[in-house]
Amino acid sequence: MEVPELAKKLKLITKNRRQIFYRGIITNGKLKECKLIRQVSECPQIVEICIDNKYQFIHLDYLKEMQPSKKELEDYRQLDVIL
């Protein structure tokens, strides 16, 4: 399965939010875009993501919880424009 199709199937992206985000220890609590690499076939609740060329495994439910609200996403995009 292609990664964009997988992201849709896993409900990580929506029509309003086309990126996947991570916020945790790797990014010092800051919101950061990440890339979905794959779903682990032996354990479908685990996915592999890439953040700043660093590959990590994470539980799917935890990654879903990290996705920003509409307001957080707007703030993130404004900050990105400023920088």
PyMOL commands that set and color helices and strands:
alter all, ss='L'
color gray80, all
select helices_A, chain A and resi 3-9+25-27+60-65+70-82
alter helices_A, ss='H'
color red, helices_A
select strands_A, chain A and resi 20-22+32-39+46-51+54-59
alter strands_A, ss='S'
color yellow, strands_A
deselect
rebuild
show_as cartoon
